[in-house]
Amino acid sequence: MKLNNNTILITGGTSGFGLEFASKLLALGNTIIITGRNQAKLDEINKKLPGVHTFKSDVSDAGAIEQLYKQVSAQFPSLNVLINNAGEMRAISLNDASTGLRDLTREVEINLMGPMRMVQQFLPLLKQQNEAAIMNVTSGIALMPFPVSPIYGATKSGLRSYTKSLRVQLKNSRVKVFELIAPGSSTPLNDQFMDMDGINANLMMDPGKLIDMAIAGLGKDKLEIYPGLARVMKIMSRLAPGFLLKQASKVGAKFMETAG
Ligand SMILES: NC(=O)c1ccc[n+]([C@@H]2O[C@H](COP(=O)([O-])OP(=O)(O)OC[C@H]3O[C@@H](n4cnc5c(N)ncnc54)[C@H](OP(=O)(O)O)[C@@H]3O)[C@@H](O)[C@H]2O)c1
């Protein structure tokens, strides 16, 4: 699809991939709208990237999505691209009995229910445009379990499944459905994992390079985009899934035994 003159809504645009998408797509000549939960971070982006439109909105809150839709559709009726990027990843020991039931599923609400609700809310508007796209940001962890983050892994493989179904259901529309299968990358999301046993920080991809590849994929209509090691993970997940799980199980091995 064309890479300029789009109106693009990016959830979670205040750091990491979302911020890279916002600055690079703005530079290409697009109208950019970002969301996030933290007003101070949004104000910071307003200063850093004047021209980017910011809305405080939590993707895990259905009411906030309805409110966001009212504001965005009124101010930006030509919205034609939705990038479901907002996400959270936590290390969770399932052996820790003190984890509350509500807190346990927080990533499901953000990473899985968030994109599903965003799509449902914005799809009628996207369908009105001549050319439109939805990009869901999944992960190499959608292709394999990552035991130290068991809920996160479930959300990303769930989002991958949903994205494939969505693509089938929209095949006769003008809305293209993209999936960015991102490998591990040096963003704030990963800070908590950097001191864990079994982690290899050298394998983390530069977020700027990763998002350059994502944007190039969008421009070439590559519906599934596998930057860097994600392509290797795709092959390994088919040829040697047991080996991949064994390697992934080394990360945070001590933490996972924590009983709380
Ligand atoms: N970094 C990696 O290694 C990696 C690999 C594969 C996939 N991914 C995926 O890439 C996406 C972006 O991750 P990142 O690495 O860029 O993380 P990040 O730097 O931590 O950024 C996450 C962004 O999402 C926002 N956010 C979090 N929860 C939100 C919510 N409930 N509602 C609205 N915004 C929310 C954050 O802002 P506030 O906290 O202010 O709301 C922030 O702007 C995520 O979906 C992640 O799962 C990351």
The ligand as an SDF file (V2000), in Angstrom:
LIG
                    3D

 48 52  0  0  0  0  0  0  0  0999 V2000
   10.1630   -5.2480   22.3460 N   0  0  0  0  0  0  0  0  0  0  0  0
   10.0690   -6.5110   21.9460 C   0  0  0  0  0  0  0  0  0  0  0  0
   11.0020   -7.3170   22.1000 O   0  0  0  0  0  0  0  0  0  0  0  0
    8.8090   -6.9950   21.2750 C   0  0  0  0  0  0  0  0  0  0  0  0
    8.8660   -8.1840   20.5330 C   0  0  0  0  0  0  0  0  0  0  0  0
    7.7180   -8.6420   19.9260 C   0  0  0  0  0  0  0  0  0  0  0  0
    6.5480   -7.9380   20.0090 C   0  0  0  0  0  0  0  0  0  0  0  0
    6.5040   -6.7820   20.7410 N   0  0  0  0  0  0  0  0  0  0  0  0
    5.2250   -6.0840   20.8170 C   0  0  0  0  0  0  0  0  0  0  0  0
    5.3760   -4.8000   20.2920 O   0  0  0  0  0  0  0  0  0  0  0  0
    4.4190   -3.9180   20.8720 C   0  0  0  0  0  0  0  0  0  0  0  0
    5.1250   -2.6800   21.3730 C   0  0  0  0  0  0  0  0  0  0  0  0
    6.0390   -3.0690   22.3870 O   0  0  0  0  0  0  0  0  0  0  0  0
    7.3310   -2.2130   22.7630 P   0  0  0  0  0  0  0  0  0  0  0  0
    8.4450   -3.1600   22.8620 O   0  0  0  0  0  0  0  0  0  0  0  0
    7.4380   -1.0420   21.9000 O   0  0  0  0  0  0  0  0  0  0  0  0
    6.9320   -1.8130   24.2720 O   0  0  0  0  0  0  0  0  0  0  0  0
    7.0750   -0.4620   25.0880 P   0  0  0  0  0  0  0  0  0  0  0  0
    8.2690    0.3020   24.6820 O   0  0  0  0  0  0  0  0  0  0  0  0
    6.8900   -0.8590   26.5100 O   0  0  0  0  0  0  0  0  0  0  0  0
    5.7970    0.3910   24.6020 O   0  0  0  0  0  0  0  0  0  0  0  0
    4.5050   -0.0240   24.9020 C   0  0  0  0  0  0  0  0  0  0  0  0
    3.5660    1.1090   24.5150 C   0  0  0  0  0  0  0  0  0  0  0  0
    2.2310    0.6590   24.7470 O   0  0  0  0  0  0  0  0  0  0  0  0
    1.5610    1.5940   25.6000 C   0  0  0  0  0  0  0  0  0  0  0  0
    0.5800    0.8520   26.3670 N   0  0  0  0  0  0  0  0  0  0  0  0
    0.7610   -0.1710   27.2330 C   0  0  0  0  0  0  0  0  0  0  0  0
   -0.4010   -0.5750   27.7280 N   0  0  0  0  0  0  0  0  0  0  0  0
   -1.3620    0.2050   27.1490 C   0  0  0  0  0  0  0  0  0  0  0  0
   -2.7680    0.2630   27.2560 C   0  0  0  0  0  0  0  0  0  0  0  0
   -3.4420   -0.5430   28.0740 N   0  0  0  0  0  0  0  0  0  0  0  0
   -3.4410    1.1800   26.5170 N   0  0  0  0  0  0  0  0  0  0  0  0
   -2.7760    2.0110   25.6850 C   0  0  0  0  0  0  0  0  0  0  0  0
   -1.4410    2.0060   25.5510 N   0  0  0  0  0  0  0  0  0  0  0  0
   -0.7470    1.1040   26.2870 C   0  0  0  0  0  0  0  0  0  0  0  0
    2.6820    2.2140   26.4250 C   0  0  0  0  0  0  0  0  0  0  0  0
    2.3320    3.4920   26.9370 O   0  0  0  0  0  0  0  0  0  0  0  0
    1.6830    3.7040   28.4100 P   0  0  0  0  0  0  0  0  0  0  0  0
    2.3770    2.7390   29.3280 O   0  0  0  0  0  0  0  0  0  0  0  0
    1.9170    5.1280   28.7420 O   0  0  0  0  0  0  0  0  0  0  0  0
    0.2370    3.4030   28.2430 O   0  0  0  0  0  0  0  0  0  0  0  0
    3.7500    2.3670   25.3630 C   0  0  0  0  0  0  0  0  0  0  0  0
    3.4990    3.4940   24.5510 O   0  0  0  0  0  0  0  0  0  0  0  0
    3.7280   -4.7340   21.9730 C   0  0  0  0  0  0  0  0  0  0  0  0
    2.5040   -5.2400   21.4860 O   0  0  0  0  0  0  0  0  0  0  0  0
    4.6890   -5.8700   22.2150 C   0  0  0  0  0  0  0  0  0  0  0  0
    4.0550   -7.0150   22.7300 O   0  0  0  0  0  0  0  0  0  0  0  0
    7.6000   -6.2930   21.3600 C   0  0  0  0  0  0  0  0  0  0  0  0
  1  2  1  0
  2  3  2  0
  2  4  1  0
  4  5  1  0
  4 48  2  0
  5  6  2  0
  6  7  1  0
  7  8  2  0
  8  9  1  0
  8 48  1  0
  9 10  1  0
  9 46  1  0
 10 11  1  0
 11 12  1  0
 11 44  1  0
 12 13  1  0
 13 14  1  0
 14 15  2  0
 14 16  1  0
 14 17  1  0
 17 18  1  0
 18 19  2  0
 18 20  1  0
 18 21  1  0
 21 22  1  0
 22 23  1  0
 23 24  1  0
 23 42  1  0
 24 25  1  0
 25 26  1  0
 25 36  1  0
 26 27  1  0
 26 35  1  0
 27 28  2  0
 28 29  1  0
 29 30  1  0
 29 35  2  0
 30 31  1  0
 30 32  2  0
 32 33  1  0
 33 34  2  0
 34 35  1  0
 36 37  1  0
 36 42  1  0
 37 38  1  0
 38 39  2  0
 38 40  1  0
 38 41  1  0
 42 43  1  0
 44 45  1  0
 44 46  1  0
 46 47  1  0
M  CHG  2   8   1  16  -1
M  END
$$$$
